[in-house]
């Protein structure tokens, strides 16, 4: 087809105009995107702040003195605990037992529980954990309780894994219709991935993931951990010791059918330390395999010999009671006869007179203890002693 020179020129002009118009539109879009970039970045920063930080103003702080507890005097809501002992000390069986009691809403060894969903992450031997749960259900004649065993690969030194586990827990909450109150990690080693537990940076990543899990679920996270063959602290970097709210250990006495395990609180921010309870393991038959061999699994059975009413006078509470006796010996006063609320002839001490020897005794054993932690211990001991009627009080006077 032939074109005259005028037509060719016109076609060239049209092409140039369209190209320039396209460039102008593209430039305007780029400019608009750049203009909106500060707004986008600002929104992203706000979103990051919402996820990273939680702000509570002074007047919005919970004024209630009561601590939200999942198992009274043992497991606090939203806290992080470590259950540390040598292999073969029934740590996993014990946490299964505690978790099942919470899920079933049954008091555990005389301690009240707050019913809710329990997640047991079995980083090792998931099928064995399931047999233990089956044995517990058979022993107690229960089924249908909100307790889930989760298996799979979990590296808690990566925050993505913590968020993924939190999403799985949310799915379990939706299915059960209940909030998750306890997450059990069995064990620290099997949920540590390829990281080095002796490396402080890797341990800090693990702690950060636990914090993420706690924020996302509001649950107590209980990590089962192995101690070395010597001592009772968990293996690895000391950062874990500083991050937990409470630590527990299990010791064993006897052998065979006479073997007795004792659970002990080895360190706590605001609860009692010392012996908690003693237990033994019973074997429950679950069935027979193809060769006719009986399949069994252990369950926890409480034994006598420990105090199980939610207090422990061998721990902080016992020290507080001794301190009150000392304060009464040094500063004791008898209220005037007929004083309202006071028995005749009773010798009393003030709260401040009591606090001084308690603080001195605690600091002698723990010279680096913070004042806020010391105050919490004392206040908790006062509440425990008054609630169990070990002591009496009128105002600021105690006996």
C-alpha positions in Angstrom: 0.0 0.0 0.0 1.3 3.4 -1.0 1.2 6.4 1.3 1.9 10.0 0.3 4.4 12.0 2.3 1.6 13.9 4.2 0.1 10.7 5.5 3.4 9.4 6.7 4.2 12.6 8.5 0.8 12.5 10.2 1.3 8.9 11.3 4.7 9.8 12.8 3.2 12.8 14.6 0.4 10.7 16.1 2.8 8.1 17.3 5.0 10.7 19.0 2.0 12.3 20.7 0.8 8.9 22.0 4.2 8.0 23.3 4.6 11.4 25.1 1.2 11.0 26.6 2.0 7.5 27.9 5.3 8.8 29.4 3.4 11.6 31.1 0.8 9.2 32.6 3.5 6.9 33.8 5.4 9.8 35.4 2.2 10.9 37.2 1.6 7.4 38.5 5.2 7.2 39.8 4.8 10.7 41.4 1.6 9.6 43.0 3.2 6.5 44.4 6.1 8.5 45.8 3.7 11.0 47.3 1.8 8.2 49.0 5.0 6.4 50.2 5.3 8.4 53.4 1.7 7.6 54.3 2.2 3.9 53.5 5.4 3.9 55.6 3.6 5.7 58.4 0.8 3.1 58.4 3.4 0.3 58.4 5.2 1.8 61.4 1.9 2.1 63.3 1.1 -1.6 62.5 4.6 -2.7 63.7 4.2 -0.7 66.9 0.8 -2.3 67.6 2.3 -5.8 67.1 5.6 -5.1 69.0 4.5 -3.0 72.0 1.6 -3.2 74.5 0.8 0.0 76.3 -1.2 0.2 79.6 -1.8 3.6 81.2 -1.6 4.1 84.9 -5.3 4.3 85.4 -5.9 1.3 83.2 -3.7 -1.1 85.3 -5.7 -3.9 86.9 -6.2 -2.9 90.5 -7.1 -6.4 91.6 -4.5 -7.9 94.0 -5.5 -11.4 92.9 -3.2 -13.1 90.4 -4.8 -14.9 87.5 -3.8 -18.5 88.1 -4.4 -21.6 86.0 -3.4 -24.0 88.8 -3.4 -22.3 92.2 0.0 -21.6 93.5 1.6 -23.4 90.6 0.9 -22.1 87.1 0.1 -18.4 86.5 -1.7 -17.1 83.4 0.5 -15.7 80.7 3.7 -16.8 82.4 6.7 -18.9 81.3 7.9 -21.8 83.4 10.7 -24.4 83.0 10.4 -27.9 84.3 14.0 -29.1 84.7 15.3 -32.5 85.8 17.4 -35.4 84.7 16.1 -37.9 82.1 13.8 -40.5 83.6 12.2 -38.3 86.3 8.7 -38.4 84.8 8.6 -34.7 83.8 6.6 -35.3 80.6 4.2 -37.7 82.4 3.7 -35.1 85.2 2.9 -32.3 82.7 0.5 -34.6 80.9 -1.3 -35.1 84.2 -1.4 -31.4 85.1 -2.6 -30.5 81.6 -5.4 -33.2 81.6 -6.6 -31.9 85.0 -6.8 -28.4 83.6 -8.6 -29.5 80.5 -11.1 -31.6 82.5 -11.6 -28.8 85.2 -10.4 -31.1 88.0 -8.5 -29.9 91.0 -4.9 -31.0 90.8 -3.4 -32.4 94.0 -5.8 -30.3 96.1 -5.2 -27.1 94.1 -8.0 -25.4 92.2 -7.6 -25.1 88.4 -9.0 -22.8 85.8 -10.5 -25.0 83.0 -9.5 -24.4 79.4 -7.8 -25.8 76.3 -4.4 -27.4 76.7 -1.9 -27.9 73.9 0.9 -30.4 74.3 3.6 -30.0 71.7 5.3 -33.4 71.5 8.7 -32.6 69.9 9.7 -36.2 70.7 7.7 -39.4 70.9 4.3 -38.1 70.0 2.8 -41.6 69.9 4.0 -42.2 73.5 2.5 -39.0 74.6 -0.8 -40.0 73.0 -0.7 -43.4 74.9 -0.1 -41.5 78.2 -3.2 -39.4 77.5 -5.2 -42.5 76.7 -4.1 -44.0 80.0 -5.1 -40.9 81.9 -8.5 -41.0 80.3 -9.0 -44.6 81.1 -7.7 -44.1 84.7 -10.1 -41.2 85.4 -13.0 -42.5 83.2 -13.1 -39.3 81.1 -13.2 -38.5 77.4 -13.9 -35.5 75.2 -11.8 -33.0 77.2 -10.1 -30.1 75.4 -6.6 -31.5 75.3 -4.7 -31.6 72.0 -1.3 -33.3 71.2 0.5 -31.5 68.4 3.5 -32.9 66.6 5.8 -31.9 63.8 8.9 -29.9 63.3 9.2 -26.8 65.5 12.2 -24.4 65.7 11.5 -21.8 68.4 14.6 -20.0 67.6 12.7 -18.5 64.6 9.8 -16.1 65.2 7.9 -17.5 62.2 7.6 -20.9 63.8 6.1 -19.3 67.0 3.5 -17.4 64.9 2.6 -20.6 63.0 2.2 -22.5 66.3 0.0 -19.6 67.6 -2.2 -19.9 64.5 -2.6 -23.7 65.1 -3.6 -23.0 68.7 -6.2 -20.5 67.5 -7.6 -23.2 65.2 -7.8 -25.5 68.2 -9.5 -22.8 70.2 -12.1 -22.3 67.5 -12.8 -26.1 67.4 -13.0 -26.5 71.2 -14.8 -23.2 71.8 -12.4 -22.5 74.7 -9.4 -20.3 75.3 -6.0 -21.9 75.6 -4.6 -21.8 79.1 -1.5 -24.0 78.9 1.0 -24.7 76.2 3.5 -27.5 77.0 6.8 -27.6 74.9 8.4 -31.1 75.2 11.3 -30.4 75.2 13.5 -27.3 74.9 16.1 -29.3 73.1 13.6 -30.8 70.6 12.1 -27.4 69.8 15.4 -25.6 69.5 16.1 -26.4 65.9 19.7 -26.3 64.6 20.6 -23.6 67.1 23.2 -23.9 69.9 21.6 -23.9 73.4 24.9 -22.7 74.8 24.9 -19.7 72.6 23.3 -16.6 74.3 22.0 -15.2 71.0 20.3 -18.4 70.0 18.7 -18.7 73.5 17.5 -15.1 73.3 15.8 -16.0 70.0 14.1 -18.9 71.7 12.9 -16.7 74.6 11.7 -14.1 72.1 9.6 -16.8 70.3 8.1 -17.9 73.7 7.2 -14.2 74.3 5.5 -14.1 70.9 3.6 -17.2 71.7 2.4 -15.9 75.1 1.3 -12.5 73.6 -0.6 -14.3 70.8 -2.4 -16.8 73.0 -2.4 -15.4 76.6 -1.5 -18.9 77.7 1.1 -20.1 80.2 4.0 -21.7 78.4 5.6 -24.6 80.2 8.9 -25.8 78.7 10.2 -29.3 79.7 14.0 -29.2 79.9 16.8 -31.5 80.8 19.4 -30.7 83.5 22.9 -31.9 83.3 23.9 -35.0 85.3 25.2 -32.6 88.0 23.1 -29.9 89.5 19.5 -29.0 88.9 19.6 -26.1 86.4 18.7 -26.6 82.7 21.4 -27.2 80.1 22.4 -24.3 77.9 22.9 -20.5 78.2 21.9 -18.8 81.5 19.6 -16.4 79.6 16.8 -19.0 80.0 17.1 -18.9 83.8 16.6 -15.1 83.8 13.6 -15.2 81.4 11.3 -17.7 83.2 8.8 -16.7 85.9 9.1 -19.9 87.8 11.2 -23.1 87.6 10.4 -26.6 88.9 12.5 -29.7 89.4 11.7 -33.3 90.1 13.7 -35.6 92.3 13.4 -39.4 92.8 13.7 -41.6 95.8 13.5 -45.4 96.0 13.4 -47.9 93.2 11.0 -50.1 91.4 7.4 -50.1 92.8 8.7 -48.1 95.8 9.9 -45.2 93.6 8.5 -41.8 94.7 8.9 -38.5 92.7 8.8 -35.1 94.4 8.0 -31.9 92.6 9.8 -28.9 94.0 9.7 -25.2 93.1 13.3 -24.2 92.7 12.8 -20.5 91.9 9.9 -18.1 91.5 9.3 -14.4 91.1 6.2 -14.2 93.2 5.3 -17.6 94.6 6.5 -20.1 97.2 9.6 -22.2 96.8 10.1 -25.7 98.2 8.3 -29.0 98.0 5.0 -29.0 96.1 3.8 -32.6 96.0 4.9 -36.2 95.8 3.7 -38.8 93.4 4.3 -42.3 92.1 3.5 -43.8 88.7 0.9 -46.5 88.1 0.8 -48.6 85.0 -2.5 -48.6 83.0 -3.1 -51.4 80.5 -4.3 -50.1 77.1 -4.6 -53.3 75.1 -2.5 -56.0 73.3 -0.4 -55.8 70.2 -0.5 -58.3 67.4 1.9 -60.6 69.3 -0.3 -60.7 72.3 2.0 -58.4 74.4 0.2 -55.9 76.7 0.6 -52.3 75.9 0.7 -50.0 79.0 1.3 -46.3 79.8 2.1 -44.6 83.1 -0.2 -42.2 85.1 0.5 -40.0 88.0 -0.9 -40.9 91.5 -0.4 -38.6 94.4 1.1 -40.0 97.6 1.0 -38.8 101.1 3.8 -37.0 102.9 3.5 -33.4 101.5 1.2 -30.5 102.2 -1.2 -30.0 99.3 -3.5 -27.2 100.3 -2.0 -24.5 98.1 0.5 -23.3 100.6 4.0 -24.5 101.5 5.4 -23.5 104.9 8.8 -24.9 103.9 9.2 -22.2 101.3 8.7 -18.4 101.3 5.6 -18.7 103.5 7.5 -20.6 106.1 10.2 -18.0 106.2 7.6 -15.3 106.5 6.0 -17.0 109.5 9.4 -17.3 111.2 10.0 -13.6 110.5 6.7 -12.7 112.1 7.6 -14.7 115.2 10.9 -12.9 115.4 9.2 -9.5 115.0 6.8 -10.3 117.8 9.7 -11.4 120.1 11.6 -8.1 119.4 8.7 -5.6 119.2 5.6 -7.4 120.5 2.9 -5.3 122.0 -0.3 -6.3 123.7 -3.3 -4.1 122.7 -5.3 -2.5 125.6 -7.8 -4.9 127.2 -11.1 -4.9 125.3 -9.7 -3.7 122.0 -12.0 -4.6 119.2 -11.0 -7.7 117.2 -8.0 -8.6 119.5 -8.1 -11.7 121.7 -7.2 -10.8 125.3 -3.5 -10.9 126.1 -2.4 -11.5 122.5 1.0 -10.2 121.5 1.2 -8.5 118.1 3.7 -6.9 115.7 3.0 -4.3 112.9 3.4 -5.1 109.2 6.5 -3.0 109.0 8.1 -4.6 112.0 7.4 -8.0 110.3 8.7 -6.9 106.9 12.1 -5.9 108.2 13.3 -9.3 109.4 11.7 -11.0 106.4 13.6 -8.7 104.0 16.9 -9.2 105.9 16.6 -13.0 105.8 15.7 -13.0 102.1 18.6 -10.7 101.2 21.0 -12.8 103.2 20.3 -15.7 100.9 19.7 -13.6 97.7 21.7 -10.4 97.9 20.9 -9.4 94.3 17.1 -9.7 94.7 15.2 -6.7 93.4 13.1 -4.6 95.8 9.9 -5.1 93.7 10.4 -8.9 93.7 11.0 -8.8 97.4 7.9 -6.8 98.0 5.8 -9.2 95.9 7.1 -12.2 97.9 6.2 -10.6 101.2 2.8 -9.6 100.1 2.0 -13.0 98.7 3.2 -14.7 102.0 0.9 -12.4 104.0 -2.1 -13.3 101.8 -1.3 -17.0 102.0 -0.8 -17.0 105.8 -4.0 -15.0 106.5 -6.1 -17.0 104.0 -5.0 -20.3 105.6 -5.6 -19.0 109.1 -2.0 -19.5 110.1 -2.0 -15.9 111.4 -4.6 -13.3 112.3 -4.7 -9.6 111.7 -6.5 -6.4 112.5 -5.5 -3.5 110.4 -1.7 -3.3 110.4 -1.3 -5.6 113.4 -0.5 -9.3 113.1 -0.2 -12.2 115.4 
